[in-house]
Amino acid sequence: MSCTTGKRRYRDRIGAQLALAVIRRRSNQRRRETRAYRCGACNGWHLASKP
């Protein structure tokens, strides 16, 4: 799923945090997402690289 912002949408906070855990475990650290946040546009969750 996606959002009108163009970012990938996660249904809930747990799903977003699981995605963060997978990103952190990968040896290829090209992605730098560090946190999950609730989106006001779609009411879903997104990942952010800024603290």
C-alpha positions in Angstrom: 0.0 0.0 0.0 1.0 3.6 -0.5 0.0 7.0 0.7 -0.7 10.2 -1.2 2.7 11.4 0.1 4.3 8.7 -2.0 5.7 6.8 1.0 5.1 3.2 1.8 2.2 2.8 4.2 2.2 0.4 7.1 -1.1 -0.6 8.6 0.0 -0.2 12.2 2.9 0.7 14.4 4.0 -2.9 14.9 4.2 -3.5 11.2 6.4 -0.4 10.8 8.6 -1.4 13.7 9.1 -4.9 12.3 10.1 -3.3 8.9 12.7 -1.2 10.8 14.0 -4.3 12.5 14.5 -6.0 9.1 16.3 -3.0 7.8 18.6 -2.9 10.8 19.5 -6.6 10.4 20.5 -6.4 6.8 24.1 -6.2 6.1 23.5 -3.8 3.2 22.7 -0.6 5.2 21.7 1.6 2.2 18.5 2.6 3.9 18.8 4.8 6.9 15.3 4.8 8.4 15.5 5.2 12.2 11.9 5.6 13.4 8.3 5.1 12.6 5.6 7.8 12.7 1.9 8.1 12.2 0.9 9.9 9.0 -1.9 12.5 9.1 -2.7 12.1 5.4 -3.5 8.4 5.4 -3.7 7.5 9.1 -1.1 4.8 8.5 2.5 4.5 9.6 5.7 5.5 7.7 9.4 5.2 8.2 11.6 8.2 8.6 15.3 8.7 8.4 15.3 12.0 10.4 15.2 11.7 14.2 
